[in-house]
Every structure is written in structure tokens, then in C-alpha cells.
Amino acid sequence: MTRLLDRRHLLAGAAGLALAAATTLPAAAQTVPTGKVTVELFALATNGFDPVIETFQKQYPNITIKYTKFGTDEFKQALRVGSSSGKMPDLWFNWGGSLAYPYSRAGLTLDLTPRIGELKLDQTLAPAAIELAKDQGKLWGVPNRVVPMTMVYRKEMLEKAGVKVPNTFAELEEAAAKLKAAGIIPFSLGGKFSWMTMRFTDFFIEHYAGPKKHDAIKAMDESWDQEAVVKAFAKLKEWNDKGYFNPGFLNVDPATNMQLLYQGKAAMVLEVPSVEVTRLKRENIDPNTYGTFLMPTDQTPRRVSGFQQQLQVSAKASKDVQDAALLFATYVVRPDLAAKNMESIGGPSAVKGITPGADSPIQSQYAKWLSEGLQLYLPGDQSLPQEMVAAYFEAQDSVVLGAMTPAEAAKSVQQAITAFKARTK
């Protein structure tokens, strides 16, 4: 548990301070392959690497980046299949925590720890981003973003219902009730694959348990079979029964979660700041028509869910391919290019001193909150072992469907954890 808490505290303080500190450091000197090299890259379709690859290949014409794009859950499956078949890509996008460490612990990910100084990562990147990309004290990827999650809303929808931006949990529930009464779905939610629903469940646990207890629950140091978790599951069920989420959301693909806002049918989504780049700007929607606010937990400190994103290099690739892959991974966060690269991959950037421009009001607000010391907690699907993530997802979805009571759901997760600890001790 101590390791998890240390990471979150570092993310809370260092990320914001690092984002505010300017840097003019030059790019690190790196080995550039002399022959023709092809790097197979697996990443999300929403990662926005296309323009970065285009400029990279112009500078290094002997290197070809073969970019295969996936949806979120297709991507997770592709990595699992690659690891089991021995056919991992040369370079891949990843999150952190338990979504990343299976690959490093299996010896599939290149250990970058000995090269931190050589690549100047410790000089150019926020310390918190580097820390969150580590597992067991070693660095296994090049982080490019620090990603908080909170509410993004369509201003017109709140105005139509006479709703003000909420600052407390009670005000958030009052806003949801007013929106529902006005014929507007309060929260658009793509619950298929469960991780988007998890964002709300995590938020409810943070609200009822508070930061210290929430961290202990996710670290499996405290039992899930307790009042705070039961209340969190009960609140998820209550919001569903009151119609605060779109009907049938458990079958809705997360990739479509913005559609109801575009159509004027829903008001809010619990999202990451890059939605401004990956959705709004790409679909020619003025981001100024949307706003964002921090999830009101009623806790001190107020935290929101968040994580880092990184690129990882295969430990099994040839030396030339590793050099080329690492060259691209660090190209994304080169201090002289990071601001422009962020225009396509989204922000806030993991690079010190790189902040969004005035034409990105949502990302600018997130960066401002981080610079002011906003604290984050890891989402459940990164803080829990993946075997336990499955138990968590099954429990929350069963509560929504009425197949489990909130108390039964809390007990079922703890039973899975007890069995997991017995198997792995």
C-alpha cells in the first residue's frame, strides 16, 4: 500500500509544479539506426499519433512506423494475445499500474531505468509521470501525458435546465435531478466493457470512504465488505434507477459516449481532457461550447481519478528496432516538439513547461488545476490486479442489473480478493 500512496502523493504535488516550470532543454542525443528499420506500433485510434509519425518519418526517412489502431478493449485484447503467443509489437501504447506491469514482469518490456539520464527523461518530464510509469522501482516506458478525469458538460444543456456548475456532492445530485426533470439525460455513459461505469463507482467510493480509506481498499489492505463500498454500489444503483444515466448504458460502446451530448439529449460525461482533441476538434465542434468541473467528493483533499500514458518498447525486438522505437517514443516528448505534438495526442503533457493553448480551454483548465496541486487517485482498473478488476466490474454491473444487492456486491469482491491472496501468497 505504501508504494501506491507514494505514487499518488507524488502525482498530486509534482505533476502540477512540473507543468508550471518552463524548460528549454535540448533533445537527448540518441542512437539512430543507419539501415532501413520498420517499427510495429500498437496504439489506440484516439491516441492521435498520425501527424507525429508523419513528421518523424520525414526527419528519419529510413524508419517506418507501422501504426495499427485499436479501440480500447480491442487493444487490451491484442496485447494479451501478443504476450501469450510471443508476438508482441515492437512498440505499444499503455496506461500504468496493473494494465502495464504484466508485460514488464513477464520480461516483455524494455527496462529504461539505466537510460533515464542518457535520454534526459529526468530533466524533461514531470517526476510524477516518471514515477507512475515505474513498476517495482524501474521505468518501463516513456510517459507522454498526465491524465486527470472529471466532468465535461455541454453548457447549453445546463443553462436550459437552469443548472449551475456544482461544487458539492449534494449540488451534483440536485443538478442531475433538475436535468432529468427538464427531459435531459444528466450523464451519458458507455458502460460496455465496464471501465467507464467504473469511473462513477470509483468516484462514489472516494466520496464515501475518503482518500486514505479509498487507497487502502484499492490496495486490498482494507476489506471491500464495508459500509463505504456498500454505499458506493447503492448510489450507482440509485442513479441508474432515477434515470440519471442513458437507458441501456451497459450495452453502449464507450467510443459513442459523446453522441447524446452532440444530439442535445444529454448534458455531461465523465471524461479525460483529450476529448477536446480526439472528439470535439476533430468533429469541428467549438470546445468553448463545453465546460468542465472537478468531481465534488466533499473530501479533503479533493481528488479526481487520473493516470499517465506511455509508450513501451519490446524487450524482444532487435537492437536496431529498439533504438528506432525508443527514438520515436522520446520524439513524442522532445521539449522542442512537445507542444505541437500535444495538439494531436492531447494533454496535459508529461513534459515540463508544456501547457495547452488558448484554443484548448478544457485542457488548459485541467493543466491549471494540476499546476495548483490537484491530487489524483488511480482508477480501479489500474490500482487493482487485473484478476480483481474482473470481480469489481462484475459486481458493479450486477448491482445495476439488480442481480446483486450492494451488500452482496461488496462481499463478492472481497471474497475474490481473499481467494486471490490465498493463491498468490
Secondary structure, 3 states (H helix, E strand, C coil): CHHHHHHHHHHHHHHHHHHHCCCCCCCCCCCCCCCCEEEEEEEEHHHCCHHHHHHHHHHCCCEEEEEEEECHHHHHHHHHHHHHHCCCCCEEEECCHHHCHHHHHCCCECCCHHHCCCCCHHHHECHHHHHHCEECCEECCEEEEEEECEEEEEHHHHHHCCCCCCCCHHHHHHHHHHHHHCCCEEECCCCCCCHHHHHHHHHHHHHHHHHHHHHHHHCCCCCCCCHHHHHHHHHHHHHHHCCCECCCHHHCCHHHCCHHHHCCCEEEEEECCCHHHHHHHHHCCCHHHEEEECCCCCCCCCEEEEEEEEEEEECCCCHHHHHHHHHHHHHCCCCCCHHHHHHHHCCCECECCCCCCCCCHHHHHHHHHHHCCCEEECCHHHHCCHHHHHHHHHHHHHHHHCCCCHHHHHHHHHHHHHHHHHHHC
